[in-house]
Amino acid sequence: MSDLAYDPWSTAFVADPYPVFERLRAERPVFFHEPTGQWVISRYEDVDALLRDRRLGRSYLHTASHEEFGQEPEPDFLQPFWDLVRAGMLDVEPPTHTRLRRLVSKAFTARMVEGLRPMIRRLAEELASGLADRGGGDLLAEIAEPLPVNVIAEMLGVPVEDRHLLRPWSADICGMYELNPPEDVQRTAVRAAVEFSDYLRKLARARRAEPGDDLITALAHVVDEGDRLTEDELIGTCVLLLNAGHEATVNATGNGWWTLFRNPGQLERLRSAPSLVPTAVEELLRYDTPAPMFERWVLEDIRVVGVDIPRGAEVALQFASANRDPEVFADPNRLDLGRDPNPHITFGLGIHYCLGAPLARIELTESFGALLRAAPALHLTTEPEWKSGYVLRGLTALQVER
């Protein structure tokens, strides 16, 4: 099998990577992809194991410099971006990761997240009713994008008049997570990182002086055994919550509805039994994973399916492929909105398991439920196109009518 079948820059591959994954799992479950410089891992068993393996990490800088790890040093112009990202917990490893997650978890609690449900339901119903009253529109622009950004803005305490800034900042920063982004995308990400950091720094200082009933206030005042978040860590955490909680949720909503429209029998099943919405959300997350790939650095030599992968290498863990592995999921290419059990790994595993998973589930459940109620005959008007990115995989638009 040619390595070229796996091509994360191909529009055809982005639109439907699953036939390629099926062949990879069967024929080449581990292989080195020269264009990305990554070892591609496609089977559920291996992805699951490597996500939990402490010989891999999101970063290697806690063990070695770039040069010592055999990597090129980062360009100076990217420093503001990496300063922001590495102040959060996503791209750091223990003990820093352990400390940050412990502190953030004291403020970002399950009770706090569940307490957001009435607000999320209200927002979802307003957006769904608006779309229905207009007779239709772009489901992405009118539902999928505004819901999570407004939820996160409300949660953080961002004033209403500033919320229009968040979506562009998030999209520009997330451009850096695509494979080998061009320099103009990198510079745009740096600009957004600086602007967002400056904005949040002012907001955090205002909340320290005058506390409010919001997450920034909670993060600014959280203390555990005398330890607290630094200002940079607080800002990095807020940016992570926006980026991780927004981009993936937007794509999950759009991909999910596109999947339902292509499976009318399952859509009718959901309309007839709205109590299925929670399990339907889990199945939609499995069936067309919104963040199909996560990367890890190999900190110590490992062996996967008989293949030696050396320290200093990077692995590309294919979540979307793992979620269609027939060794774990019966008839994996069939959409089954009542699938149970459903051990998909869309939110990751191990120490980097998505902290915002409960919030994402509430947003998706309320969003799908609101649209089913407001527009029970919702249907597609134009076949959508996919955005060019693969790491954050989603549609450009989703035009619908009620």
QUITA-V21502 format. One record per helix or strand. SS is the DSSP state (H for helix, E for strand). FROM is the first residue (numbers start at 0). TO is the last residue. Records with the same first field share a line. If there is no record, write none. Layout:
SS: FROM-TO, FROM-TO
This chain:
H: 2-4, 10-14, 17-26, 43-51, 75-84, 95-106, 109-114, 116-132, 138-155, 159-161, 163-176, 182-208, 214-220, 230-261, 263-271, 273-286, 318-321, 349-351, 356-373
E: 29-32, 37-40, 55-56, 135-137, 223-223, 226-226, 292-297, 301-303, 306-308, 313-317, 378-379, 385-385, 394-394, 398-400
